[in-house]
Amino acid sequence: MCTLEKRGSLYILTLTGPGEHRLNPTLIDAIQSALRRVKAEPTTSSSALITTAQGKFFSNGFDLAWAQSIQSNLLLMSQKSQSLIHDLITLPMPTIAAISGHVSAAGVFLALSHDYVLMRKDRGFLYMSELDIGMTIPAVYIALLESKIGEPMARRQMLLRAAKLTAKEAVERGVIDAAYDSVDETIRAAVELGEELVKRKWDGHVYAQNRMVILREVLDKLEFDETGGGITNTKSKL
Amino acid sequence: MCTLEKHGNVFILTLTGSSDLDEHRLSPPVIDSILSALSQAKAQATPGSILVTTSHGKFFSNGFDLAWAQAAGSRTGARERLHQMVEDFKPVVAAMIALPMPTVAAINGHAAAAGFTLALSHDYVLMRRDKGVLYMSEIGSASVRRDILLRAKKIKGEEAVKMGIVDSAHDSVEQVAEASMRLGKQLASRKWGGEVYAEIRKSLYPELCGVLGLAQKVVFGQF
């Protein structure tokens, strides 16, 4: 499912295996478990998180086969995904998504929940497939999109045209931060960026609070079962 | 007034006029006629339908019919008539945002004030590079539209593209029409379900939906 590695001050969370890393409750649980371990480490020095994946896909979105149009399954997946987004938004350290392959739908939202998004440009598309699949998008994900992608036209193009963007196009439209020639280059850049951020010796909790202010629109719209993830308050305290 | 034609999958809404210099002002009867056309398009929508809105001559639309407002004879009368047009127009914007198909505005000429708003209510806006400007003199909410709204700037095709207001600018009105139809056909070929298209569009504009009283709903697709 996923592994968590410590490299100096950096945590590297990898979605393992050659598959599509579809976000189903099991994978989300594994990721959240890893994030809890990251949070639990003593914070004597500042850290950063890099999320990446093995294989051809970063993440191809929700596990629709598992959900099979059963409304309660879809809702559960959406709630768990929102809970995961909450964990990332409240994580007391900078976060970097190193997109290693195709990323679509809920996978894009997972990536955008990170402070920095880097992507390989030699292969892989960034694709909001919801329109093609015929699914509407809950308000919280739109709020995430709005807080990360500045241009209304870029957002419209992603959602209303279900565009498949190359990494280069994604950089041009301000969807992601930077693109690199290969997956190794992307990870190297992520590590470099991570180390640069760690050098600033920021207090992780202050960092998280600042991030939560910027993303308060997203936090306000999160809806998930309070008892599900051990989170006691779904609303921003700010 | 306006006409609604159907060419295959493409609905063409044309603001009609008496001559090439007709300003296609949005008076109450014209607004009614547009609303009626949009209802018709919605009723006949199928996956792969699209709407292209255009006009002919020097103007796409120069906004509300201010002459009619002034013909009320008094200041209060004029204000009431203007207010009526503003209120009458809101359902048009609502209908555009809720329309179950992609929408393209093929801007053939000047688009000012409410005419500009009408254009912006479309998913894609194409205009001429050489002639025609977008112009809005009212003060409104700022952001990127600061230059338009607070500086009452007149924006030509290329600049409108650079500012991210318009999708593309073309060398002539014929090319605008051609490009609009081409874009329309490309969009139509994706055969998106109209309901989910409209709901995703609405989700992009939550505040606007609030102002217009547009409800949103969840659609789970077939997969």
Boltz contact constraints between the chains, C-beta under 6 A:
constraints:
  - contact:
      token1: [A, 64]
      token2: [B, 223]
      max_distance: 6.0
  - contact:
      token1: [A, 69]
      token2: [B, 220]
      max_distance: 6.0
  - contact:
      token1: [A, 74]
      token2: [B, 220]
      max_distance: 6.0
  - contact:
      token1: [A, 131]
      token2: [B, 192]
      max_distance: 6.0
  - contact:
      token1: [A, 131]
      token2: [B, 200]
      max_distance: 6.0
  - contact:
      token1: [A, 133]
      token2: [B, 221]
      max_distance: 6.0
  - contact:
      token1: [A, 133]
      token2: [B, 223]
      max_distance: 6.0
  - contact:
      token1: [A, 134]
      token2: [B, 193]
      max_distance: 6.0
  - contact:
      token1: [A, 134]
      token2: [B, 196]
      max_distance: 6.0
  - contact:
      token1: [A, 134]
      token2: [B, 221]
      max_distance: 6.0
  - contact:
      token1: [A, 135]
      token2: [B, 221]
      max_distance: 6.0
  - contact:
      token1: [A, 136]
      token2: [B, 196]
      max_distance: 6.0
  - contact:
      token1: [A, 136]
      token2: [B, 199]
      max_distance: 6.0
  - contact:
      token1: [A, 136]
      token2: [B, 200]
      max_distance: 6.0
  - contact:
      token1: [A, 136]
      token2: [B, 218]
      max_distance: 6.0
  - contact:
      token1: [A, 136]
      token2: [B, 219]
      max_distance: 6.0
  - contact:
      token1: [A, 137]
      token2: [B, 203]
      max_distance: 6.0
  - contact:
      token1: [A, 142]
      token2: [B, 203]
      max_distance: 6.0
  - contact:
      token1: [A, 151]
      token2: [B, 164]
      max_distance: 6.0
  - contact:
      token1: [A, 153]
      token2: [B, 164]
      max_distance: 6.0
  - contact:
      token1: [A, 159]
      token2: [B, 200]
      max_distance: 6.0
  - contact:
      token1: [A, 160]
      token2: [B, 123]
      max_distance: 6.0
  - contact:
      token1: [A, 160]
      token2: [B, 201]
      max_distance: 6.0
